[in-house]
Amino acid sequence: MPAAKVSVKGQIVLPAELRRRHGIRPGMTVQVVDAADHIVIIVGPADPTRELRGLLKGGDSLTDALLAERRAERARE
């Protein structure tokens, strides 16, 4: 298990092997989670916007449902 030393400022350097394995590059953001008796570092996507693209694709269109409801309301009036 690779080790990291804590600096006087409280900073750590992740070993190069782990950075390469998990695709961690300079400027990326990671989450640090306090899990009771240990600390977990979670690597997020490099580009969160790109990761979310198409997430809702394929579902029913809420816009179409709203327009159909409005047409039905106008027909009832």
Sequence and secondary structure as in RCSB ss.txt:
>XXXX:A:sequence
MPAAKVSVKGQIVLPAELRRRHGIRPGMTVQVVDAADHIVIIVGPADPTRELRGLLKGGDSLTDALLAERRAERA
RE
>XXXX:A:secstr
     B TTS B   HHHHHHHT  TT  EEEEEETTEEEEEE  SSHHHHHTTTTTTS  HHHHHHHHHHHHHH
H 
